[in-house]
């Protein structure tokens, strides 16, 4: 009889992160693309300027 290896909680968390992290930006990109009618770069530029101007840490 072969011994079956078991996954620890850390193994399961890392396994989940490895598969979910690369996929997450793709779904966000799709939402932003639809809401901005294809002008994703403009949305991110405006967001970066807004963050820099209004949320500057002093």
PyMOL Python script that loads the backbone (N, CA, C, O; Angstrom):
from pymol import cmd

cmd.read_pdbstr("""\
ATOM      1  N   UNK A   1       0.834  -1.184   0.000  1.00  0.00           N
ATOM      2  CA  UNK A   1       0.000   0.000   0.000  1.00  0.00           C
ATOM      3  C   UNK A   1       0.880   1.249   0.000  1.00  0.00           C
ATOM      4  O   UNK A   1       1.818   1.355   0.789  1.00  0.00           O
ATOM      5  N   UNK A   2       0.568   2.199  -0.898  1.00  0.00           N
ATOM      6  CA  UNK A   2       1.345   3.436  -0.962  1.00  0.00           C
ATOM      7  C   UNK A   2       0.864   4.436   0.070  1.00  0.00           C
ATOM      8  O   UNK A   2      -0.321   4.514   0.395  1.00  0.00           O
ATOM      9  N   UNK A   3       1.822   5.196   0.574  1.00  0.00           N
ATOM     10  CA  UNK A   3       1.479   6.249   1.515  1.00  0.00           C
ATOM     11  C   UNK A   3       1.006   7.478   0.733  1.00  0.00           C
ATOM     12  O   UNK A   3       1.670   7.910  -0.210  1.00  0.00           O
ATOM     13  N   UNK A   4      -0.119   8.028   1.119  1.00  0.00           N
ATOM     14  CA  UNK A   4      -0.694   9.189   0.441  1.00  0.00           C
ATOM     15  C   UNK A   4      -0.178  10.458   1.108  1.00  0.00           C
ATOM     16  O   UNK A   4      -0.239  10.593   2.330  1.00  0.00           O
ATOM     17  N   UNK A   5       0.336  11.394   0.294  1.00  0.00           N
ATOM     18  CA  UNK A   5       0.804  12.669   0.841  1.00  0.00           C
ATOM     19  C   UNK A   5      -0.384  13.589   1.059  1.00  0.00           C
ATOM     20  O   UNK A   5      -1.302  13.634   0.241  1.00  0.00           O
ATOM     21  N   UNK A   6      -0.364  14.316   2.156  1.00  0.00           N
ATOM     22  CA  UNK A   6      -1.447  15.236   2.476  1.00  0.00           C
ATOM     23  C   UNK A   6      -0.946  16.670   2.359  1.00  0.00           C
ATOM     24  O   UNK A   6       0.219  16.962   2.629  1.00  0.00           O
ATOM     25  N   UNK A   7      -1.845  17.553   1.953  1.00  0.00           N
ATOM     26  CA  UNK A   7      -1.508  18.966   1.832  1.00  0.00           C
ATOM     27  C   UNK A   7      -1.816  19.688   3.138  1.00  0.00           C
ATOM     28  O   UNK A   7      -2.854  19.462   3.760  1.00  0.00           O
ATOM     29  N   UNK A   8      -0.900  20.557   3.541  1.00  0.00           N
ATOM     30  CA  UNK A   8      -1.139  21.365   4.730  1.00  0.00           C
ATOM     31  C   UNK A   8      -1.935  22.610   4.333  1.00  0.00           C
ATOM     32  O   UNK A   8      -2.159  22.856   3.148  1.00  0.00           O
ATOM     33  N   UNK A   9      -2.354  23.381   5.312  1.00  0.00           N
ATOM     34  CA  UNK A   9      -3.092  24.612   5.042  1.00  0.00           C
ATOM     35  C   UNK A   9      -2.232  25.594   4.249  1.00  0.00           C
ATOM     36  O   UNK A   9      -2.725  26.266   3.343  1.00  0.00           O
ATOM     37  N   UNK A  10      -0.957  25.676   4.588  1.00  0.00           N
ATOM     38  CA  UNK A  10      -0.037  26.555   3.859  1.00  0.00           C
ATOM     39  C   UNK A  10       0.070  26.137   2.403  1.00  0.00           C
ATOM     40  O   UNK A  10       0.070  26.985   1.511  1.00  0.00           O
ATOM     41  N   UNK A  11       0.162  24.843   2.160  1.00  0.00           N
ATOM     42  CA  UNK A  11       0.225  24.349   0.781  1.00  0.00           C
ATOM     43  C   UNK A  11      -1.028  24.739  -0.001  1.00  0.00           C
ATOM     44  O   UNK A  11      -0.938  25.159  -1.155  1.00  0.00           O
ATOM     45  N   UNK A  12      -2.189  24.599   0.625  1.00  0.00           N
ATOM     46  CA  UNK A  12      -3.444  24.928  -0.045  1.00  0.00           C
ATOM     47  C   UNK A  12      -3.563  26.423  -0.324  1.00  0.00           C
ATOM     48  O   UNK A  12      -4.044  26.820  -1.386  1.00  0.00           O
ATOM     49  N   UNK A  13      -3.128  27.253   0.622  1.00  0.00           N
ATOM     50  CA  UNK A  13      -3.176  28.708   0.420  1.00  0.00           C
ATOM     51  C   UNK A  13      -2.253  29.115  -0.717  1.00  0.00           C
ATOM     52  O   UNK A  13      -2.648  29.892  -1.587  1.00  0.00           O
ATOM     53  N   UNK A  14      -1.036  28.604  -0.720  1.00  0.00           N
ATOM     54  CA  UNK A  14      -0.097  28.934  -1.794  1.00  0.00           C
ATOM     55  C   UNK A  14      -0.591  28.426  -3.145  1.00  0.00           C
ATOM     56  O   UNK A  14      -0.444  29.112  -4.156  1.00  0.00           O
ATOM     57  N   UNK A  15      -1.165  27.250  -3.168  1.00  0.00           N
ATOM     58  CA  UNK A  15      -1.730  26.689  -4.399  1.00  0.00           C
ATOM     59  C   UNK A  15      -2.844  27.593  -4.932  1.00  0.00           C
ATOM     60  O   UNK A  15      -2.917  27.854  -6.133  1.00  0.00           O
ATOM     61  N   UNK A  16      -3.704  28.065  -4.038  1.00  0.00           N
ATOM     62  CA  UNK A  16      -4.783  28.966  -4.435  1.00  0.00           C
ATOM     63  C   UNK A  16      -4.264  30.287  -4.964  1.00  0.00           C
ATOM     64  O   UNK A  16      -4.778  30.805  -5.955  1.00  0.00           O
ATOM     65  N   UNK A  17      -3.243  30.842  -4.308  1.00  0.00           N
ATOM     66  CA  UNK A  17      -2.673  32.115  -4.763  1.00  0.00           C
ATOM     67  C   UNK A  17      -2.007  31.982  -6.126  1.00  0.00           C
ATOM     68  O   UNK A  17      -2.114  32.878  -6.964  1.00  0.00           O
ATOM     69  N   UNK A  18      -1.330  30.882  -6.344  1.00  0.00           N
ATOM     70  CA  UNK A  18      -0.645  30.674  -7.622  1.00  0.00           C
ATOM     71  C   UNK A  18      -1.647  30.657  -8.770  1.00  0.00           C
ATOM     72  O   UNK A  18      -1.343  31.138  -9.862  1.00  0.00           O
ATOM     73  N   UNK A  19      -2.830  30.114  -8.538  1.00  0.00           N
ATOM     74  CA  UNK A  19      -3.820  30.038  -9.612  1.00  0.00           C
ATOM     75  C   UNK A  19      -4.718  31.260  -9.694  1.00  0.00           C
ATOM     76  O   UNK A  19      -5.207  31.574 -10.780  1.00  0.00           O
ATOM     77  N   UNK A  20      -4.957  31.968  -8.588  1.00  0.00           N
ATOM     78  CA  UNK A  20      -5.888  33.098  -8.613  1.00  0.00           C
ATOM     79  C   UNK A  20      -5.215  34.421  -8.963  1.00  0.00           C
ATOM     80  O   UNK A  20      -5.824  35.246  -9.644  1.00  0.00           O
ATOM     81  N   UNK A  21      -3.992  34.647  -8.526  1.00  0.00           N
ATOM     82  CA  UNK A  21      -3.348  35.946  -8.724  1.00  0.00           C
ATOM     83  C   UNK A  21      -3.167  36.296 -10.199  1.00  0.00           C
ATOM     84  O   UNK A  21      -3.453  37.437 -10.563  1.00  0.00           O
ATOM     85  N   UNK A  22      -2.713  35.399 -11.072  1.00  0.00           N
ATOM     86  CA  UNK A  22      -2.589  35.793 -12.479  1.00  0.00           C
ATOM     87  C   UNK A  22      -3.931  36.026 -13.176  1.00  0.00           C
ATOM     88  O   UNK A  22      -3.986  36.752 -14.168  1.00  0.00           O
ATOM     89  N   UNK A  23      -5.005  35.430 -12.680  1.00  0.00           N
ATOM     90  CA  UNK A  23      -6.307  35.550 -13.330  1.00  0.00           C
ATOM     91  C   UNK A  23      -7.036  36.824 -12.901  1.00  0.00           C
ATOM     92  O   UNK A  23      -7.836  37.352 -13.673  1.00  0.00           O
ATOM     93  N   UNK A  24      -6.787  37.325 -11.707  1.00  0.00           N
ATOM     94  CA  UNK A  24      -7.536  38.459 -11.163  1.00  0.00           C
ATOM     95  C   UNK A  24      -7.463  39.716 -12.034  1.00  0.00           C
ATOM     96  O   UNK A  24      -8.509  40.318 -12.275  1.00  0.00           O
ATOM     97  N   UNK A  25      -6.302  40.147 -12.519  1.00  0.00           N
ATOM     98  CA  UNK A  25      -6.279  41.362 -13.353  1.00  0.00           C
ATOM     99  C   UNK A  25      -7.038  41.213 -14.665  1.00  0.00           C
ATOM    100  O   UNK A  25      -7.529  42.204 -15.204  1.00  0.00           O
ATOM    101  N   UNK A  26      -7.141  40.014 -15.180  1.00  0.00           N
ATOM    102  CA  UNK A  26      -7.844  39.804 -16.447  1.00  0.00           C
ATOM    103  C   UNK A  26      -9.320  40.138 -16.292  1.00  0.00           C
ATOM    104  O   UNK A  26      -9.896  40.799 -17.156  1.00  0.00           O
ATOM    105  N   UNK A  27      -9.933  39.694 -15.214  1.00  0.00           N
ATOM    106  CA  UNK A  27     -11.353  39.998 -15.011  1.00  0.00           C
ATOM    107  C   UNK A  27     -11.561  41.483 -14.743  1.00  0.00           C
ATOM    108  O   UNK A  27     -12.541  42.059 -15.215  1.00  0.00           O
ATOM    109  N   UNK A  28     -10.664  42.111 -14.000  1.00  0.00           N
ATOM    110  CA  UNK A  28     -10.757  43.549 -13.753  1.00  0.00           C
ATOM    111  C   UNK A  28     -10.589  44.328 -15.047  1.00  0.00           C
ATOM    112  O   UNK A  28     -11.290  45.314 -15.272  1.00  0.00           O
ATOM    113  N   UNK A  29      -9.671  43.899 -15.896  1.00  0.00           N
ATOM    114  CA  UNK A  29      -9.461  44.555 -17.183  1.00  0.00           C
ATOM    115  C   UNK A  29     -10.735  44.495 -18.024  1.00  0.00           C
ATOM    116  O   UNK A  29     -11.090  45.478 -18.675  1.00  0.00           O
ATOM    117  N   UNK A  30     -11.418  43.366 -18.019  1.00  0.00           N
ATOM    118  CA  UNK A  30     -12.650  43.227 -18.790  1.00  0.00           C
ATOM    119  C   UNK A  30     -13.735  44.173 -18.315  1.00  0.00           C
ATOM    120  O   UNK A  30     -14.441  44.767 -19.130  1.00  0.00           O
ATOM    121  N   UNK A  31     -13.876  44.321 -17.005  1.00  0.00           N
ATOM    122  CA  UNK A  31     -14.879  45.234 -16.451  1.00  0.00           C
ATOM    123  C   UNK A  31     -14.551  46.671 -16.828  1.00  0.00           C
ATOM    124  O   UNK A  31     -15.425  47.414 -17.273  1.00  0.00           O
ATOM    125  N   UNK A  32     -13.288  47.065 -16.651  1.00  0.00           N
ATOM    126  CA  UNK A  32     -12.872  48.432 -16.982  1.00  0.00           C
ATOM    127  C   UNK A  32     -13.013  48.685 -18.476  1.00  0.00           C
ATOM    128  O   UNK A  32     -13.412  49.776 -18.884  1.00  0.00           O
ATOM    129  N   UNK A  33     -12.694  47.704 -19.283  1.00  0.00           N
ATOM    130  CA  UNK A  33     -12.812  47.848 -20.736  1.00  0.00           C
ATOM    131  C   UNK A  33     -14.263  48.112 -21.142  1.00  0.00           C
ATOM    132  O   UNK A  33     -14.529  48.983 -21.970  1.00  0.00           O
ATOM    133  N   UNK A  34     -15.186  47.372 -20.568  1.00  0.00           N
ATOM    134  CA  UNK A  34     -16.598  47.561 -20.906  1.00  0.00           C
ATOM    135  C   UNK A  34     -17.134  48.901 -20.411  1.00  0.00           C
ATOM    136  O   UNK A  34     -17.864  49.579 -21.134  1.00  0.00           O
ATOM    137  N   UNK A  35     -16.783  49.287 -19.194  1.00  0.00           N
ATOM    138  CA  UNK A  35     -17.291  50.542 -18.645  1.00  0.00           C
ATOM    139  C   UNK A  35     -16.704  51.764 -19.340  1.00  0.00           C
ATOM    140  O   UNK A  35     -17.363  52.800 -19.431  1.00  0.00           O
ATOM    141  N   UNK A  36     -15.463  51.654 -19.834  1.00  0.00           N
ATOM    142  CA  UNK A  36     -14.802  52.804 -20.458  1.00  0.00           C
ATOM    143  C   UNK A  36     -14.914  52.790 -21.976  1.00  0.00           C
ATOM    144  O   UNK A  36     -14.324  53.637 -22.647  1.00  0.00           O
ATOM    145  N   UNK A  37     -15.658  51.845 -22.520  1.00  0.00           N
ATOM    146  CA  UNK A  37     -15.842  51.724 -23.975  1.00  0.00           C
ATOM    147  C   UNK A  37     -14.509  51.599 -24.708  1.00  0.00           C
ATOM    148  O   UNK A  37     -14.323  52.190 -25.771  1.00  0.00           O
ATOM    149  N   UNK A  38     -13.590  50.834 -24.141  1.00  0.00           N
ATOM    150  CA  UNK A  38     -12.327  50.535 -24.800  1.00  0.00           C
ATOM    151  C   UNK A  38     -11.185  51.477 -24.476  1.00  0.00           C
ATOM    152  O   UNK A  38     -10.090  51.308 -25.012  1.00  0.00           O
ATOM    153  N   UNK A  39     -11.399  52.459 -23.622  1.00  0.00           N
ATOM    154  CA  UNK A  39     -10.341  53.427 -23.308  1.00  0.00           C
ATOM    155  C   UNK A  39      -9.703  53.116 -21.956  1.00  0.00           C
ATOM    156  O   UNK A  39      -9.712  53.943 -21.044  1.00  0.00           O
ATOM    157  N   UNK A  40      -9.158  51.925 -21.846  1.00  0.00           N
ATOM    158  CA  UNK A  40      -8.608  51.465 -20.566  1.00  0.00           C
ATOM    159  C   UNK A  40      -7.388  52.282 -20.156  1.00  0.00           C
ATOM    160  O   UNK A  40      -7.260  52.655 -18.990  1.00  0.00           O
ATOM    161  N   UNK A  41      -6.499  52.562 -21.090  1.00  0.00           N
ATOM    162  CA  UNK A  41      -5.288  53.323 -20.758  1.00  0.00           C
ATOM    163  C   UNK A  41      -5.653  54.699 -20.214  1.00  0.00           C
ATOM    164  O   UNK A  41      -5.047  55.163 -19.249  1.00  0.00           O
ATOM    165  N   UNK A  42      -6.632  55.350 -20.821  1.00  0.00           N
ATOM    166  CA  UNK A  42      -7.065  56.668 -20.349  1.00  0.00           C
ATOM    167  C   UNK A  42      -7.623  56.585 -18.934  1.00  0.00           C
ATOM    168  O   UNK A  42      -7.365  57.464 -18.111  1.00  0.00           O
ATOM    169  N   UNK A  43      -8.376  55.550 -18.651  1.00  0.00           N
ATOM    170  CA  UNK A  43      -8.941  55.378 -17.306  1.00  0.00           C
ATOM    171  C   UNK A  43      -7.832  55.228 -16.271  1.00  0.00           C
ATOM    172  O   UNK A  43      -7.894  55.838 -15.203  1.00  0.00           O
ATOM    173  N   UNK A  44      -6.816  54.420 -16.579  1.00  0.00           N
ATOM    174  CA  UNK A  44      -5.719  54.228 -15.631  1.00  0.00           C
ATOM    175  C   UNK A  44      -4.880  55.494 -15.476  1.00  0.00           C
ATOM    176  O   UNK A  44      -4.401  55.777 -14.378  1.00  0.00           O
ATOM    177  N   UNK A  45      -4.693  56.255 -16.540  1.00  0.00           N
ATOM    178  CA  UNK A  45      -3.942  57.519 -16.450  1.00  0.00           C
ATOM    179  C   UNK A  45      -4.697  58.519 -15.580  1.00  0.00           C
ATOM    180  O   UNK A  45      -4.102  59.156 -14.711  1.00  0.00           O
ATOM    181  N   UNK A  46      -5.994  58.663 -15.806  1.00  0.00           N
ATOM    182  CA  UNK A  46      -6.799  59.574 -14.985  1.00  0.00           C
ATOM    183  C   UNK A  46      -6.798  59.122 -13.526  1.00  0.00           C
ATOM    184  O   UNK A  46      -6.705  59.953 -12.622  1.00  0.00           O
ATOM    185  N   UNK A  47      -6.898  57.831 -13.293  1.00  0.00           N
ATOM    186  CA  UNK A  47      -6.852  57.315 -11.924  1.00  0.00           C
ATOM    187  C   UNK A  47      -5.523  57.584 -11.238  1.00  0.00           C
ATOM    188  O   UNK A  47      -5.489  57.907 -10.051  1.00  0.00           O
ATOM    189  N   UNK A  48      -4.423  57.454 -11.981  1.00  0.00           N
ATOM    190  CA  UNK A  48      -3.098  57.715 -11.408  1.00  0.00           C
ATOM    191  C   UNK A  48      -2.929  59.194 -11.074  1.00  0.00           C
ATOM    192  O   UNK A  48      -2.380  59.538 -10.027  1.00  0.00           O
ATOM    193  N   UNK A  49      -3.399  60.065 -11.959  1.00  0.00           N
ATOM    194  CA  UNK A  49      -3.314  61.508 -11.699  1.00  0.00           C
ATOM    195  C   UNK A  49      -4.188  61.873 -10.503  1.00  0.00           C
ATOM    196  O   UNK A  49      -3.771  62.645  -9.640  1.00  0.00           O
ATOM    197  N   UNK A  50      -5.389  61.324 -10.452  1.00  0.00           N
ATOM    198  CA  UNK A  50      -6.299  61.580  -9.340  1.00  0.00           C
ATOM    199  C   UNK A  50      -5.683  61.135  -8.020  1.00  0.00           C
ATOM    200  O   UNK A  50      -5.750  61.852  -7.022  1.00  0.00           O
ATOM    201  N   UNK A  51      -5.095  59.968  -8.020  1.00  0.00           N
ATOM    202  CA  UNK A  51      -4.464  59.458  -6.802  1.00  0.00           C
ATOM    203  C   UNK A  51      -3.310  60.354  -6.377  1.00  0.00           C
ATOM    204  O   UNK A  51      -3.134  60.629  -5.190  1.00  0.00           O
ATOM    205  N   UNK A  52      -2.527  60.807  -7.344  1.00  0.00           N
ATOM    206  CA  UNK A  52      -1.369  61.637  -7.034  1.00  0.00           C
ATOM    207  C   UNK A  52      -1.786  63.002  -6.507  1.00  0.00           C
ATOM    208  O   UNK A  52      -1.158  63.526  -5.587  1.00  0.00           O
ATOM    209  N   UNK A  53      -2.835  63.585  -7.075  1.00  0.00           N
ATOM    210  CA  UNK A  53      -3.248  64.939  -6.703  1.00  0.00           C
ATOM    211  C   UNK A  53      -4.041  64.951  -5.400  1.00  0.00           C
ATOM    212  O   UNK A  53      -3.756  65.758  -4.515  1.00  0.00           O
ATOM    213  N   UNK A  54      -5.020  64.080  -5.269  1.00  0.00           N
ATOM    214  CA  UNK A  54      -5.950  64.176  -4.151  1.00  0.00           C
ATOM    215  C   UNK A  54      -5.594  63.322  -2.940  1.00  0.00           C
ATOM    216  O   UNK A  54      -6.082  63.590  -1.842  1.00  0.00           O
ATOM    217  N   UNK A  55      -4.766  62.315  -3.110  1.00  0.00           N
ATOM    218  CA  UNK A  55      -4.453  61.432  -1.988  1.00  0.00           C
ATOM    219  C   UNK A  55      -2.976  61.463  -1.632  1.00  0.00           C
ATOM    220  O   UNK A  55      -2.404  60.459  -1.206  1.00  0.00           O
ATOM    221  N   UNK A  56      -2.379  62.603  -1.809  1.00  0.00           N
ATOM    222  CA  UNK A  56      -0.958  62.747  -1.505  1.00  0.00           C
ATOM    223  C   UNK A  56      -0.752  62.702   0.006  1.00  0.00           C
ATOM    224  O   UNK A  56      -1.429  63.409   0.754  1.00  0.00           O
ATOM    225  N   UNK A  57       0.173  61.879   0.442  1.00  0.00           N
ATOM    226  CA  UNK A  57       0.479  61.760   1.871  1.00  0.00           C
ATOM    227  C   UNK A  57       1.455  62.862   2.238  1.00  0.00           C
ATOM    228  O   UNK A  57       2.491  63.039   1.597  1.00  0.00           O
ATOM    229  N   UNK A  58       1.103  63.604   3.288  1.00  0.00           N
ATOM    230  CA  UNK A  58       1.964  64.728   3.678  1.00  0.00           C
ATOM    231  C   UNK A  58       2.730  64.412   4.927  1.00  0.00           C
ATOM    232  O   UNK A  58       3.506  65.241   5.403  1.00  0.00           O
TER     233      UNK A  58
END
""", "prot")
cmd.dss("prot")
cmd.show_as("cartoon", "prot")
cmd.util.cbc("prot")
cmd.orient("prot")
